[in-house]
Structure formats: C-alpha cells, structure tokens
Amino acid sequence: MEMERGEIRLSLRWPALTVLGAGLIMSWAIAFQVGRHWSGATGAEETDDGALAMFMEEAELNPESGRDVTPNVAPPQSSPQQPKPPPPTPTAFEFESGKYYVKVQHFPRSRQQDAVDACKFLRSAGVPSHVWKRPDEFVLVATQPFDSASAARSLIRQIQALGGDYFKGGGGYDFQGCVARKIR
C-alpha cells in the first residue's frame, strides 16, 4: 500500500486478487441464497400478472381427496363395450390476489410425506391448509386469506402453538417460522 498525492494505492499480486475475487463471489452467492430462503421466493410459480395458483397432484399430496393414494398402479382394462370414464381432475387451490396467507413450513422434496402428515395434522386441528408443490420443495400453507399481515397474527400464534404439540408428538417440525405473505 502506498500513499501518493493524497491517494492510497493498493498493489496486489494475482494470487491475492484471485482469492479476493473468489471470496467476494462466494459472499454474494451466500447472501443471495440466504435472502432467497428467508423470502421463500423462487419465482417458479409466479406469473407476470402476479396471480399465484397452487396446483398439486391430488392423489399424492391432498390427504383429504378421498382417492386411492397408491402411485403408478395400472388401471383395470375395460372391455370395448364399456365407455371409459373421464380421468379425475386434480383440485386446485387458488390464492386471491392482494390477500395475505400464512406460509407454515417449507419441506425439501425428499420429505413429501412429512408435508402431507403436517397438513393432515393442521386440518384435524381445524386449520384449513394445503400442500403447495414447487419445483424444489413443498410448502405447507394455511388457506385462510387475510387483508393484512397483522390480521393473520392470531392464526400464526395458533399454528405455532399447534406446532409445539406436533413436534412433541414426534412430527419433527414445530412451525415456529410461519409467516404471513402477500400474494400479488
């Protein structure tokens, strides 16, 4: 480091610059991932108009569908005289634009059954909920809309209290990170 005409001049050799550059890139990447995780946003489900629809594979994710959840079972062969019934259409939960919803818990793709079990637990406790299938995760969402984040606080407290019971009962999740998010 040199001081010349009121300016500080820092001279670094290429190995030091390489290490400094790599550290800077890693810092940006970590900050990006932390921000992405805390915001819960991947952008994969959002559309240009801001509407957000949550579709799920009914037989796999909706514990209240009443349909058989056995995956990949070939349907019985029907005779040519019998007309084929139309395939079942999965139900979809659609967010209301401009409303707040409580994101209860994020689940890695490998923990799909945990998401379904947690959804069943909340529903049995009187909290309408839905498992949202995203490209890299499942998100458990309470489906009651609110006009503001403050209006959702009582539901958040209720879910957090239920989460304590769920965790103590061996559920593995305590729902303490649930938060109200506005759907644009």
Secondary structure as UniProt FT lines:
FT   STRAND          2..4
FT   TURN            5..6
FT   STRAND          7..9
FT   HELIX           14..39
FT   TURN            48..49
FT   STRAND          52..55
FT   HELIX           58..61
FT   TURN            63..64
FT   TURN            71..72
FT   TURN            80..81
FT   STRAND          92..94
FT   TURN            97..98
FT   STRAND          100..108
FT   HELIX           109..111
FT   HELIX           112..124
FT   TURN            125..126
FT   STRAND          129..133
FT   STRAND          137..146
FT   HELIX           150..152
FT   HELIX           153..168
FT   TURN            169..170
FT   TURN            176..177
FT   STRAND          179..182
//
